[in-house]
Amino acid sequence: MAIMMTRAGYTGQVITWEQAMASNRVLAPKRLAPDADPPTKPDSQGNYPMPIPGITRFE
């Protein structure tokens, strides 16, 4: 439910349980280890992409 509410806040949309469960969005690293690459990385200036409600799309 926390992931569903987070995605609703990021997108500004109502997200149903069915949509959340059918989502292809990966929120965890492919490999769980201290040296694993995170699914989101900063750009060349060290900034991470920020979700904008109403613009960010639900995946």
C-alpha positions in Angstrom: 0.0 0.0 0.0 2.9 2.4 0.7 4.2 1.9 -2.9 0.7 2.6 -4.2 0.4 5.8 -2.2 3.9 6.9 -3.2 3.1 6.4 -6.9 -0.1 8.4 -6.5 1.8 11.2 -4.9 4.4 11.2 -7.6 1.9 11.2 -10.4 -1.0 13.2 -9.0 -3.3 10.4 -10.1 -5.6 8.0 -8.3 -3.8 4.6 -8.4 -5.8 1.5 -7.8 -4.5 -1.7 -6.1 -4.8 -3.5 -9.5 -2.8 -0.9 -11.3 -0.1 -0.9 -8.5 0.2 -4.7 -8.7 0.3 -4.8 -12.5 3.0 -2.0 -12.7 6.3 -2.9 -14.3 8.2 -0.2 -12.3 11.2 -1.7 -10.5 11.8 -0.1 -7.1 14.7 -2.3 -5.9 18.1 -3.0 -7.2 18.5 -6.1 -9.4 21.0 -7.5 -6.9 20.7 -7.0 -3.2 24.2 -6.3 -2.0 26.1 -3.3 -0.5 27.8 -2.6 -3.8 24.7 -3.1 -6.0 23.7 -0.3 -8.5 20.5 1.6 -7.4 17.6 1.7 -9.9 17.8 5.5 -10.1 21.1 7.3 -10.5 22.1 11.0 -10.4 22.8 13.0 -13.5 26.2 14.5 -14.3 25.7 17.3 -11.8 24.7 14.9 -9.0 21.0 15.6 -9.1 18.4 12.9 -9.0 15.2 13.1 -11.2 12.4 14.5 -9.1 8.8 13.4 -9.7 6.4 16.1 -10.6 2.6 15.5 -9.8 0.6 15.8 -13.0 3.6 15.4 -15.2 5.3 12.2 -14.0 3.6 9.2 -15.6 2.6 6.0 -13.8 4.5 3.0 -15.2 
